[in-house]
Amino acid sequence: MRSWMIILGLIAVLVSSASAGKFQAELDVDTYMDQTDASQSFDEEEVLWATSVSGVPENEVYLSFINNFGAVGVFSPDSIESATLTIYASDVEIPGEVTAYLAHEATLPGVGWEDKPEYISDISASVEIAEEGEYAIDITSLIEKAVELCVDGCPYSIVLVADGDASIGFASQESSEEGASLQYITPE
């Protein structure tokens, strides 16, 4: 009986230590959708465009990540201490604010505006982009929601939408610049 208690105690220690630390989510697909070319896919482009005119999105960036929550011991939103999306603005035609949203599904290669995943609009995070360079967005609330919805391994995407009249191009995986990356931290 006592040996079982020791074994269970060791398992609890291993599980709790497996979920502590910094983790990188692997970017699977990055693309943008163009409202004016609704059936076209842009998943092989070097620049991903987020553009709005008078607050109406014309291009949206979709970043699909491989869900590794269960593999690293993250099983509840409380397991996320912080999450940061790092993006590189490679072409700033019109500076402005870009808002990140969560889509509760993968973005598949070859998908255009007419088939794009819908994003959850009541949870978001924003960043003001003034010039080319690297930007970090605190997307903790989005990743907490992703854990809540996708703990069993379902894929998720982060959607970047320009606000106002902004037009900003971001480096993709195909670019010579650094593409998007997502890191999240769990409590020690």
C-alpha positions in Angstrom: 0.0 0.0 0.0 2.8 2.4 0.9 4.6 1.7 -2.4 1.5 2.8 -4.3 1.4 6.1 -2.4 5.0 6.7 -3.3 4.4 5.9 -6.9 1.4 8.2 -7.1 3.4 11.0 -5.4 6.2 10.6 -8.0 3.7 10.8 -10.8 2.1 13.9 -9.4 5.6 15.5 -9.1 6.4 14.5 -12.7 3.2 15.8 -14.1 3.4 19.2 -12.3 7.0 19.7 -13.4 6.2 18.8 -17.0 3.8 21.7 -17.2 6.1 24.3 -15.8 8.2 26.5 -18.1 8.4 28.2 -21.5 6.9 26.5 -24.5 6.9 27.4 -28.2 3.9 26.5 -30.4 4.9 25.4 -33.9 3.5 27.5 -36.7 1.8 25.2 -39.2 0.3 27.5 -41.9 0.5 31.2 -42.4 -1.5 33.0 -45.0 -3.7 35.9 -45.7 -7.2 36.2 -47.1 -8.2 38.9 -49.6 -11.8 39.9 -49.8 -11.5 41.2 -53.4 -10.1 37.8 -54.5 -12.2 35.5 -52.3 -11.3 32.2 -53.8 -7.5 32.8 -54.0 -5.1 31.3 -51.5 -2.0 33.3 -50.4 -0.3 30.7 -48.2 3.0 30.7 -50.2 3.5 34.5 -50.1 6.5 36.1 -48.5 4.4 39.0 -47.2 1.1 38.5 -45.3 -1.3 41.5 -45.6 -3.6 42.9 -43.0 -5.5 45.8 -44.6 -8.7 47.7 -43.7 -10.4 50.6 -45.4 -12.6 52.8 -43.2 -12.5 50.1 -40.6 -13.7 47.3 -43.0 -11.1 44.5 -43.4 -10.0 43.8 -46.9 -7.1 41.4 -46.0 -6.7 39.3 -42.9 -3.7 37.3 -41.7 -4.2 33.8 -40.5 -1.6 32.0 -38.4 -2.4 28.3 -37.6 -0.5 26.7 -34.8 0.0 23.1 -33.9 -1.7 22.4 -30.5 0.8 21.0 -28.0 -1.1 21.9 -24.8 -1.6 18.3 -23.7 1.9 17.2 -24.6 3.4 19.8 -22.2 0.8 19.3 -19.4 -1.5 22.3 -20.0 -5.0 21.1 -19.3 -6.8 24.3 -18.1 -6.7 28.0 -18.9 -5.2 28.6 -15.4 -2.1 26.8 -16.6 -1.2 29.7 -18.8 0.7 32.5 -17.0 1.4 34.5 -20.2 1.5 34.1 -24.0 3.2 36.3 -26.6 2.8 36.4 -30.3 5.9 37.9 -32.0 5.4 39.2 -35.6 7.7 41.1 -38.0 6.1 44.0 -39.9 8.1 43.9 -43.1 6.1 46.5 -45.1 4.1 49.3 -43.5 2.1 51.1 -46.2 -0.2 52.8 -43.8 0.6 52.5 -40.1 -2.1 51.7 -37.5 -3.5 49.3 -35.0 -3.7 45.6 -35.7 -5.9 43.4 -33.5 -5.3 39.7 -32.9 -8.3 37.2 -32.5 -8.6 33.5 -31.9 -10.1 31.1 -34.5 -11.1 27.8 -33.0 -9.8 25.7 -35.9 -6.9 25.3 -38.2 -6.3 27.4 -41.3 -5.7 25.0 -44.1 -3.5 25.7 -47.1 -5.4 26.7 -50.2 -8.3 28.4 -48.3 -9.5 31.8 -49.5 -11.7 34.5 -48.0 -15.0 32.7 -48.9 -13.9 29.7 -46.8 -11.9 31.3 -44.0 -12.3 30.2 -40.4 -14.4 32.6 -38.3 -12.7 34.1 -35.3 -14.0 34.8 -31.8 -14.6 38.6 -31.8 -15.2 39.1 -28.0 -11.6 38.3 -27.0 -8.7 40.2 -28.6 -5.3 41.9 -28.2 -3.9 44.8 -30.1 -0.7 46.4 -31.1 0.1 49.8 -32.7 2.4 49.4 -35.7 4.2 52.5 -36.8 7.2 51.2 -38.8 8.9 48.1 -40.0 10.3 45.9 -37.3 9.5 43.2 -34.7 6.4 43.5 -32.5 5.2 41.5 -29.5 1.5 41.1 -28.7 0.3 39.9 -25.3 -2.2 37.3 -26.4 -2.6 35.6 -23.0 -6.4 35.8 -23.0 -6.5 34.3 -26.5 -4.4 31.3 -25.5 -6.3 30.8 -22.3 -9.4 30.5 -24.5 -7.6 28.2 -26.9 -6.8 25.9 -24.0 -10.4 26.0 -22.8 -11.7 25.0 -26.3 -8.8 22.9 -27.5 -7.2 21.0 -24.6 -8.0 17.7 -26.4 -5.6 18.6 -29.3 -7.8 20.5 -31.8 -5.9 23.1 -33.8 -6.3 26.9 -33.5 -5.3 30.0 -35.4 -4.5 33.6 -34.5 -6.1 36.1 -36.9 -4.6 39.6 -37.4 -7.0 42.2 -38.5 -6.0 45.8 -39.3 -8.1 48.6 -37.8 -9.1 51.9 -39.4 -7.2 52.5 -42.6 -4.1 50.5 -41.8 -2.2 48.4 -44.4 0.6 46.3 -43.0 2.5 43.4 -44.4 4.0 40.8 -42.1 6.9 38.4 -42.8 5.7 34.8 -43.5 7.5 31.5 -43.1 8.6 31.8 -46.7 10.2 35.2 -46.1 13.9 35.8 -45.4 12.8 37.7 -42.3 11.6 36.0 -39.1 8.0 34.8 -39.4 5.5 34.7 -36.6 6.2 32.9 -33.4 4.1 32.0 -30.3 5.5 31.4 -26.9 3.6 30.7 -23.8 4.7 30.4 -20.1 3.2 28.2 -17.5 3.5 28.8 -13.7 6.6 27.4 -12.0 
